[in-house]
Amino acid sequence: MNERFIAFTNRLNKNFKHFSKLMRKQNIDAYRIYDKDIPEFPFAVDIYGDSRVIYEYHTPHKNIADEERQNAVLSVCMATDCTQDKVHYKVRQKQKGDEQYQKTGILGEDLIVSENGIPFWVNLDKYLDTGLFLDHRNTRLRIKNEAMGKRFLNLFAYTGSFTVYAAKGGAIYSETVDLSNAYCEWAKRNFKLNNINTKQHIIIRENVLEYIQQTQKQFDLIVIDPPSFSNSKKMTNSFDIQRDHVLLIKQAMKLLSPNGVLYFSNNLRTFKLANEISEKYNIKDISAQSVPIDFRNKKIHRCWQIKHFQAALK
């Protein structure tokens, strides 16, 4: 292995020892151990049970050669005591539209990982993302702790992990909405894995913007975690989170019960919450609490707690 990678290996080993011990106590076996800690090595490294995922981040000032990629794999194997066949290498570049959700062409193997003792299906090869956004772990647990006796709505639901947590926390009813058939099917598998009643917890394949304008139902707890941009062929118009978040939040707040809570998050670094939203509702930025301890990049997402003003006064 190239001597330059010794520092990378040492950091990986130190972080792995620290976080593996910490996460084991919480029944978590999917977590991050390296998050571009050393600028010279622009990688993120995630643990998924016995497997590892390396994300290479595109930077304008550095091109990663194939030899360096191989050295990165060797470093992860040495630092975390695994074989090369357990390492999955992915390249992250600035995504356009739904590219992060597109298939890689590799079938991959479905694995079950545990988070706070709750099992989920993941696939470390089929898509750029694995089926479980690790940076939302804290918010998922928050939803579980607040869900007892509540009606829960999960918008842009991806593989339904927020709903699984809500159901485990005692939600009496939920709707899980996503336009992707593949992710609705993935959510169904997660529900089955956790013995969730699909008559009580409903999965809906629909355009979220159309759904929230049509439904008349009320919910006590809502999560909205949309993509930054989408131009899916299934949609009539494109979706842009900066442009469309005011309409999205205002429509969703119409579905929120008077004393309910809505959590809104997104990963767009340049995102600015419109003054119109801050003036109309009670807003609290909880990003500092929502990003997990294993993520060095504390700006990986922003998250807000939103309530009706009359609820905030009680």
BADREN-767976 format. One line per 3 residues: number of its first residue (from 1); their letters; for each residue x, y, z of C-alpha. Coordinates in steps of 0.001 Angstrom, whole numbers. Layout:
N
NUM> a> X Y Z; ...
***
This chain:
314
1> mne> 0 0 0; 1161 3529 -806; 2814 5202 2210
4> rfi> 605 8262 1730; -2351 6163 2836; -885 5314 6238
7> aft> -2430 8453 7791; -5772 7550 6212; -5559 3986 7538
10> nrl> -4648 5149 11029; -7556 7602 11147; -9949 4911 9919
13> nkn> -8747 2481 12561; -9053 5032 15361; -12551 6073 14282
16> fkh> -13703 2503 13745; -12676 1475 17267; -14454 4499 18733
19> fsk> -17725 4378 16786; -18106 591 16656; -18058 490 20453
22> lmr> -20467 3419 20715; -22924 2071 18134; -22888 -1461 19493
25> kqn> -24348 -175 22755; -27285 1296 20784; -27910 -1785 18598
28> ida> -26783 160 15509; -24747 -1591 12828; -25020 997 10029
31> yri> -22954 4125 10685; -20167 6364 9367; -16539 6070 10491
34> ydk> -14843 8548 8156; -16268 11760 6714; -13548 13503 4679
37> dip> -11618 13988 7946; -8330 14535 6073; -8681 16857 3026
40> efp> -6127 14846 1059; -8445 11827 1206; -11902 12960 -30
43> fav> -13834 9868 1006; -16674 8880 3288; -16662 5384 4744
46> diy> -19787 3713 6120; -20180 454 8004; -23126 -1806 7172
49> gds> -22789 -4836 9408; -19931 -6898 7964; -19801 -4773 4809
52> rvi> -18268 -1370 4098; -19142 1376 1622; -16571 3882 359
55> yey> -17892 7061 -1234; -15398 8970 -3341; -16292 12660 -3517
58> htp> -15564 14553 -6703; -13425 17622 -6095; -12383 20136 -8774
61> hkn> -8800 20227 -7512; -8085 16509 -7249; -8535 13541 -9538
64> iad> -8503 10125 -7887; -6410 7600 -9827; -7313 3904 -9956
67> eer> -4241 3098 -7838; -5498 5486 -5143; -8920 3846 -5216
70> qna> -7294 471 -4682; -5238 1903 -1821; -8424 3301 -253
73> vls> -10001 -161 -390; -6903 -1738 1166; -6891 899 3911
76> vcm> -10520 166 4800; -9820 -3579 4867; -6806 -3153 7137
79> atd> -8448 -628 9471; -11771 -2418 9888; -10666 -6047 9559
82> ctq> -12601 -7073 6460; -11902 -8677 3094; -11996 -6794 -218
85> dkv> -15146 -8564 -1371; -16997 -6830 1498; -16046 -3328 298
88> hyk> -18399 -1450 -2052; -16922 1561 -3869; -19099 4417 -5155
91> vrq> -18298 7766 -6769; -20343 10775 -5683; -20570 13715 -8053
94> kqk> -22995 16599 -8261; -26283 14945 -9159; -28874 16181 -11612
97> gde> -32541 15343 -11271; -33110 11797 -10061; -29592 10513 -10814
100> qyq> -28997 9540 -7178; -31944 7159 -7498; -30910 5594 -10814
103> ktg> -29764 1987 -10965; -26030 1397 -11273; -26440 -1658 -13473
106> ilg> -25192 -3898 -10651; -27829 -6151 -9092; -26134 -6306 -5712
109> edl> -27189 -8293 -2674; -29956 -7335 -266; -28790 -7196 3345
112> ivs> -30548 -6609 6659; -29001 -4058 9016; -30179 -2970 12440
115> eng> -30682 598 13665; -31686 1097 17293; -32677 -2562 17186
118> ipf> -35000 -2035 14180; -34154 -4065 11024; -34072 -2601 7494
121> wvn> -33320 -3938 4041; -30384 -2267 2286; -28595 -2869 -1005
124> ldk> -25038 -1580 -1246; -24668 -1811 -5040; -27939 -1385 -6909
127> yld> -28255 2411 -6466; -25888 5200 -5454; -27758 5322 -2121
130> tgl> -28293 2198 -62; -31956 2434 1003; -31252 3948 4428
133> fld> -30104 7557 4832; -27789 7255 7837; -27714 11006 8492
136> hrn> -31424 10943 9458; -30991 8370 12234; -31558 10909 15030
139> trl> -34746 12258 13459; -36089 8740 12941; -35634 8060 16646
142> rik> -37326 11377 17460; -40323 10303 15360; -40511 6984 17227
145> nea> -40486 8797 20560; -43278 11166 19496; -45511 8755 17545
148> mgk> -47562 7107 20300; -51266 7430 19477; -50567 9725 16506
151> rfl> -51616 9740 12863; -48383 9908 10840; -47695 11131 7296
154> nlf> -44405 10404 5492; -43896 12453 2300; -41145 11676 -244
157> ayt> -40923 8524 1825; -38104 6730 -43; -37967 3228 1500
160> gsf> -40328 4024 4371; -37858 4027 7273; -39500 6985 9039
163> tvy> -42818 5135 8959; -41281 1981 10363; -40033 4016 13325
166> aak> -43448 5686 13735; -45218 2329 13737; -42727 941 16246
169> gga> -43414 3997 18388; -47152 3336 18496; -48596 5413 15648
172> iys> -52237 4409 15218; -52353 5166 11479; -49969 6276 8747
175> etv> -49682 7051 5064; -46366 6671 3259; -46209 8544 -52
178> dls> -43608 8275 -2826; -43784 8398 -6615; -41256 5612 -7192
181> nay> -42697 2136 -7578; -39310 611 -6700; -39149 2470 -3381
184> cew> -42783 1770 -2517; -42020 -1931 -2995; -38896 -1535 -856
187> akr> -41027 107 1849; -43431 -2831 1719; -40509 -5183 2346
190> nfk> -39369 -3080 5310; -42919 -3159 6683; -43092 -6942 6304
193> lnn> -39681 -7309 7948; -41031 -5417 10962; -44482 -7069 11040
196> int> -46265 -3776 10333; -49976 -3961 9551; -50417 -2592 6002
199> kqh> -54141 -1969 6547; -53261 377 9382; -50127 1741 7710
202> iii> -50797 2469 4039; -48242 2888 1237; -49335 5224 -1573
205> ren> -47538 5561 -4891; -48305 9114 -5967; -46806 12498 -6790
208> vle> -46460 14162 -3371; -47485 17624 -4597; -50667 16211 -6112
211> yiq> -51379 14063 -3067; -51191 16916 -539; -53545 19047 -2619
214> qtq> -56133 16284 -2945; -56269 14530 433; -58634 15807 3124
217> kqf> -57131 13788 5970; -55549 15198 9111; -52297 14033 10670
220> dli> -50637 14711 14010; -47056 14068 12887; -45629 14732 9422
223> vid> -42172 14217 7922; -41097 15827 4650; -37638 14899 3360
226> pps> -37682 15813 -339; -34941 15632 -2973; -33271 18911 -3897
229> fsn> -34464 18537 -7466; -36465 16036 -9473; -37509 15868 -13099
232> skk> -38924 12361 -13031; -40676 11239 -16205; -43648 10313 -13998
235> mtn> -44147 14013 -13122; -45790 16663 -15279; -43481 19389 -13968
238> sfd> -40049 19364 -12365; -39613 19773 -8610; -37127 22253 -7162
241> iqr> -36923 22426 -3362; -35869 26075 -3203; -38562 27148 -5631
244> dhv> -41345 24863 -4412; -40859 24541 -641; -43295 27341 257
247> lli> -46166 25646 -1579; -45097 22248 -259; -44972 23291 3407
250> kqa> -48156 25409 3282; -50140 22560 1736; -48735 20052 4218
253> mkl> -49532 22346 7146; -53185 22281 6065; -53089 18549 6792
256> lsp> -51463 19013 10202; -53748 18894 13232; -53837 22069 15419
259> ngv> -51414 20607 17968; -49392 18602 15467; -45706 18721 14528
262> lyf> -44139 18729 11068; -40459 17948 10436; -38994 19322 7218
265> snn> -35472 18575 6037; -33374 18763 2907; -29778 18367 1766
268> lrt> -29400 21417 -488; -26386 23333 863; -27576 26680 -517
271> fkl> -31159 26278 731; -32817 29236 2453; -36139 28906 4226
274> ane> -38507 31582 2930; -39464 34401 5316; -43079 33664 4437
277> ise> -42804 30302 6203; -41033 31720 9254; -43707 34407 9625
280> kyn> -46675 32092 9141; -45632 29204 11431; -43616 28540 14561
283> ikd> -40218 27406 13269; -37330 25812 15137; -34070 24813 13426
286> isa> -33085 21467 14983; -30229 20660 12591; -27661 20594 15399
289> qsv> -29616 17802 17082; -30634 15943 13933; -27168 15262 12476
292> pid> -25715 12142 14174; -22448 12155 16101; -20677 9961 13525
295> frn> -21128 12588 10799; -18243 15050 10810; -20038 17101 8147
298> kki> -22662 18857 10278; -24086 20543 7173; -25068 17304 5456
301> hrc> -28703 18317 5943; -30873 20979 7561; -33920 20086 9611
304> wqi> -36741 22227 11003; -39558 21539 13452; -42706 23384 12336
307> khf> -45889 23964 14340; -48995 26089 14120; -48612 29197 16272
310> qaa> -51547 28340 18555; -49941 24968 19337; -46655 26640 20266
313> lk> -48434 28850 22828; -49849 25901 24779
***
